[in-house]
Amino acid sequence: MPPHPLKIAIVALTALCLLGLFATEIADTDFWWHLKTGQYLVERRSLPVPDPFAFTTAASAPAYAGEEQVRRFNLTHEWLAQVGIYTVYALGGFPAVVLVRALLLACVCGLAGFLSGRLSGNFYAGIAAAFATASVAVEFGADRPALATFLLVAVFVCLLELHRAVWALPPLALLWANCHSGFFLGWLVLAAYCIGTRRLWLAAAGAIAVSGLNPNGFGVLSTLLAYRKSQMTADLLEWRPPLLWGPPYGFDLLFYAAVVVLALSWRKVRVAHWILFVGFTAASWMAFRNILLMGFLAPVLIGAYFPFEMRMPRLAPLAVLAALTAGVVAGVTQGRFFQLRAAEWTTPAGAADYLLANHVSGPMFNTYEQGGYLIWRLWPQQRVFIDGRALSESVYRDYRQILFNDGSAADQVMGPRASLLDRYGVQVVAINTLDYASGALYPLALALANPVSDEWQLVYDDAQAVVFVRHPPAGTLVLANKLGRILRHLNTECEAYIEHSPDNALCARTLADYWLRNQAAGPARRMLRLYLQHARKPDPQAQRALQDLGAGTAPAK
């Protein structure tokens, strides 16, 4: 144990380092519709039912039994957290939103460190556990209601582990049930600690009972089962299982280390900890979005049951203090800490400005990922086609058909998408042209820009989005050479994104293949170089393609 003043300094620097680590710019695309929903709730004092933000929702027929229940659930289950998000924004703007998110994630890590240190009796084990949890928590730097679930799981575990303030469990459960659907995880934590401990039964029963006081009662479990049948959910990366060994490596390392430690110390492991480990493992391996549960629990269990004695050298306090100080200084000077802003480079801000300034109206088609921001900026003047709330399977199928024209003949320009655009009465298309997670190219923009047809005209173009209008009214400034502009836009949009997010370079690989297929050596060479400069792992095929173009190899990272 370090001397008291050094201990205080180490804890303070750990907290500062964690806050800085999680205080990154607002880049999550779902944040915007959460923010707008919070504003709606505060100003209208009613739940957003029926959906006020997308013009397609009300007219879409249920694609499966129970979809209407799922739709209502998605519109209402996070209402209190959304009110909180908007309230924080109204009081302090985007800096306040970033700092509150950082505080919530830092608290999750801090509680993991506190429990690990207490159960192991080792102060440094607690500091290590906090940063171990942070290695997974960095994947969750999104301003979403789900943060309430991660924090309250940690709070429930701490209160029950220490047998302190159990009277607080029912009011916390009520709060949780109205912030996020993950409140049923509290039932798992309660069950784990109630086995063999009757004095907790009353508090646990009260907590479970009051959690039904939310807009959807106890329908959360049936709704989550319905999620598993949803194609929309299946297409989202966050609902897919994590890789057995792959990014984020922090999760894999912690999980496998916890398995080894529990196996070596299995006789000592308490029943409550086995239940939590099995339950959190199942949740984590079902969906990537749940891995922070194991990110919190694994360091606690490793600290509690580590089978070997850990002895720290005398200079450990000074070494830890120096490392933490260096980490804080590096994070601040390099601009990675305390980014108290929204990431404008992820949003169609310019396109929204254009639509508002020019009073462009009529049903609008947009991409799934940009729908949230367009809700925030354009409603109530304009409603979106689709967004991240995932409200309709049938609309999602039509959305993908419009965007990709799947199954159409190669010689068709618009194909089946044309009839869908007509059916929805779409007059405006405001879209990005690439999916940065998968690297996919959205061919809709190329189809709309085809010079064979003058039905759609390009009226706006910047690095984040393009805007097409069907038969623009007289006086509208139409951009000439729309196909040439869109072809240039593809590279510009991809390069702009990679400049800010160099770890997501798959769009350059996609565009390189596109240019190669169209025998455009210059753009293909440019995209191959960009991709190989930022690729996460070697790509021999891309290297060979670049060599075949006579450009040698890409520079090393």
C-alpha angles and dihedrals in degrees: 000000000000121000112279098256091049091047091054091047092050093050092047093049091046090054092047092048092050093047091051092046092056097038095091126142120282104264104146111115094211092058092081098059090045088054093048092046089052090052090049091051094048096046100036097033090215138096115267094251121163096032108266098185109057121053092206099059101077094048096048117102118223111269094203139012110284098020092122089057090050090048093053090045092053090050096050116022097087098041098124094048090049090053087051093051092051093044091053090048092048091051101042111004124225094329090061092048091052093047094048091050090049091049093051094050092043089053091053089053092043092053091050089051093046093051094044092050093047096046094044096039088226121118093200092051087060093051090048091048092053091055092042089057088046090058087067098031092062086074089063102056090131124121097237136133089247088081087072090061094051093048095046092047087056092046093049092049092049095048093047094042091053096035089230130141094353087161086073093063098084096050090044090050090052091051091047095049091058096044103051142355092241090084090105087073085070087064089057092051091048092049092050094056097036094063105107093357110094095176089072095052097087094050091044093049091049092049093051093046096051092046086073089067096094134099092273102036112205094337092109096098096051089046092052090051088053089053089064089062094050120106089202090058092045091055093054115093092216091062094051122093116264119253118268087235118006144079124004087044092178090071094050094047093049094045095050092042090053091050091053094046094048091047092052093046100032095133091059098045113111121232092242091057093049090052092049092047094050093044096046091044091055092048093046095049092047095059138006089227089070101052094102087071088068090037087063100039102041097063090048093053093043090053093045097049106025101144098213131067114249118213120189123209120244093254093054094104093054093043092051091046092050092048093050092047091050090049093052093045092048093047093050098042093046091050095240095116127068099010093174098187147077117265099244090183089071096053136074089234094145093049091050090050090051094049092049096043093049096040091234107183139173130085110318132212116210139162123270094244096049096044094089095056092046089053089053095049105033110033128134092019091053136017127210134238097225140347143172096287088086096215106158132035093196093051089048091053091050090045092057091046091053093045099044105017088221115201097013121136116267093243094053117103100193102005119166091347091072094065090047092052088051093047092053091042092234113185100164131045116194110173148144113234102221139051106223097196095057099017091234120159117229104220095194093091091053091050093049090048095053106127092217088080129048094188092101122043129192110237103164136030132172137143094281106039149355129222125212124186124200109235096343114219121255113284095033113133105237119198113236125232093024095181093051090049093050092049090053090043092060092064094039093052093048094046092048092053095046090049089065099029107032093171090067103065102138092109088067090053091051093048092047089057090047093053092045091053089051092046094241100147098180099054090039091055091047094052094044091054091048093048096047091047090060104025114132093221137014116286108195092181092057091045091053092047090053091048091049088056088058094247101117116221132324118263116266118261 
